[in-house]
Amino acid sequence: MFLDDEQKNNIKKSLKTSMQEESFCLVMKGSYKSFKFSVHRIVFLLIAFAISFIYSSYYTSLNSSAIEKIVERSNTIILALLAIIITGYAIFQAMASKTVLTFLSAYTDSNSNESVFNTMQHTTFFMTMNYIIIIVINYLLLTILDIFTSHTFSGMLTFSLMVLYCAYISYWIVEMKSFMYNLYQIFQVVSGIQLLDPIQNDDEKNETGLQSSNKDCD
C-alpha cells in the first residue's frame, strides 16, 4: 500500500493521540471533542415533545404509572441499541487487519480533524458511555417511581423535565445512524482492499515477468 508523506504523518498523529489517552477522563475528553452535536436536531426534538405533551393529557398531570411506562420503553430501546453497538464493535475488531487500520489512520475526517480511525473510536466510545448513562438514569427514575407509587406529578417543572428527558433519549436513538454509517465505511474499506489485492498481485506478476524477460534478453 503506497503512502505519501501527508498520510504517513496522519498515521503518526493518530498513534500519538491514542497513546496520549491513558485514562478514562482523557478518552472521554477526546471523544467529546471529536463528537459533533446537531443543534438543529436538539431544537426540533425539544419543540416536538413540548407540543406533544401540551396537546395530550400529560400536560395537566403526570402520574407515576405514565412516567414509568415512558422510562421502561426508553430503557428497552437503549439496551437493544447498546447490544448492537457492542456487536458492531466486535465485528470491526474482527475485520481490523493491518491494511484496514493503516488505511483508516492515513486519512483525516473533515468534521473532527482527526484520523478516520480515531474519529470512529471516539464516536463509538462516546455513544456507548451515553447509553450507559441513560441506563443508570432510567434505573434511578424507576427506583424513585417505585417509592412514589400512584403519585401524581404536576407543574411546569415536571413538564419541562419530561420534555428534556424524551428529547435526550430520542437524540441518542437517532444518533445510532452515525454508528451504522461508521460500520458501513469499514465494510467499504475492507471490500475495497479485498478487491485491490488481486489487481496488485497481478501487477506484481507482470512486473516479475518483465524482469525475467529482460534478463533472458541480456
Secondary structure, DSSP 8 states (H G I E B T S, - for coil): ----HHHHHHHHHHHHHHHH--SHHHHHHHHHHH----HHHHHHHHHHHHHHHHTSGGGT-EEHHHHHHHHHHHHHHHHHHHHHHHHHHHHHHHH--HHHHHHHHHSB-TTTSSBHHHHHHHHHHHHHHHHHHHHHHHHHHHHHHHHTTT-EE-SHHHHHHHHHHHHHHHHHHHTHHHHHHHHHHHHHHHHHHHHHHHHHHHHHHHHHHHHHHHHHH-
